[in-house]
Amino acid sequence: MKVGLFPGSFDPFHNGHLEIVERASRLFDEVVVAALRNPQKSQALFDLEERKSMLEAVTAHIPGVRIVSVSTLLVNVARDVGATAIVRGLRAVSDFETEMQMAQMNHHLSGVETIFIPTSSKYSFIASKLVREVAHFGGDVSAFVPKIVAEHLVAKFEGSASEQDEQDGKEEE
């Protein structure tokens, strides 16, 4: 059985990610989407369980997809799920250098190959960081993320927006 492992922080999961999962599902018997805690990134907006729950909901229509959330070395996850390849999406040429370096390290550590799937041009500009920023300032992100993710973003930032308004009001006094 061919198992593709699609790892990422997915904070939040967006339509570019979804496209990669859908395309990978046509290449592998099973696609394991792994929400990872990335220690090199700042504080996560959604905790691992929230991300796992959203991932399960937005990929439910794709046969052969399994969701895991972990906080460990990627090659350990690959071994644990029996991955035959790691799947990575590429938005632009600028992604390639970093992705290639990670692919070579992962191969050296585990022997697992990495397969790159280029994102279609309609999603190539979407990044989780940009989605978080737009949502934080009350912008409409519904064109960039699945509906359930948009709902979670609105809920997450409604609370922080009212807290920020209260803080701004105190500073003005």
C-alpha positions, -999 to +999 in steps of 0.1 A: +000+000+000+013+034-010+010+060+018+017+097+012+024+119+042+014+155+038+028+174+068+024+210+078+014+234+106-019+241+087-025+271+110-049+275+093-055+250+066-064+268+033-076+259-002-041+255-015-035+228+011-069+212+002-059+210-034-027+192-026-045+166-004-071+160-033-043+156-058-022+134-036-052+112-030-051+102-066-015+092-063-016+072-031-038+045-015-038+066+017-029+102+024-020+110+060-023+147+067-002+155+097-008+187+116+026+194+132+037+218+159+065+238+143+089+251+169+104+275+144+070+294+140+055+317+165+026+309+188+000+289+169-034+304+164-052+270+167-039+242+190-032+208+175-066+194+185-085+223+169-064+219+137-070+181+136-108+186+141-109+211+112-088+189+090-111+159+096-141+180+086-127+196+054-112+163+041-141+140+049-151+140+013-118+126+001-115+088+003-083+073+019-074+104+040-064+101+076-056+129+099-030+129+127-016+157+149+018+153+164+047+172+179+078+152+169+103+149+141+087+144+107+107+113+099+094+097+130+058+104+118+067+090+084+079+058+100+049+055+124+024+059+096+043+037+071+047+065+046+062+056+013+067+093+004+064+127+020+042+151-001+050+188-002+032+215-021+051+242-039+036+277-045+065+294-061+101+289-070+111+306-037+095+276-018+118+251-037+151+259-020+138+254+015+117+223+005+146+207-013+168+211+017+142+195+040+136+167+015+173+159+014+176+159+052+145+137+055+158+113+029+192+112+047+176+105+081+150+080+069+153+070+033+118+083+026+114+102-007+097+135-010+073+143-039+066+179-048+032+189-061+030+224-075-001+243-064-023+256-092-019+293-100-053+301-085-039+292-050-002+301-054-005+333-035-023+319-005-003+314+027-016+306+062+003+337+075-016+360+051-049+343+059-043+349+096-035+385+091-065+392+069-088+374+094-072+393+123-082+426+108-117+414+100-112+408+063-132+382+044-111+350+040-139+328+026-123+327-008-091+313+006-102+287+031-128+260+034-161+272+050-155+255+084-120+271+087-135+305+079-160+300+106-133+291+131-112+321+121-142+344+126-149+329+160-112+331+170-108+367+161-142+380+173-130+373+208-096+389+203-111+419+185-134+427+214-105+422+238-083+446+217-112+472+216-113+470+254-075+474+256-076+503+231-103+520+252-083+517+284-052+532+267-073+563+256-084+570+291 
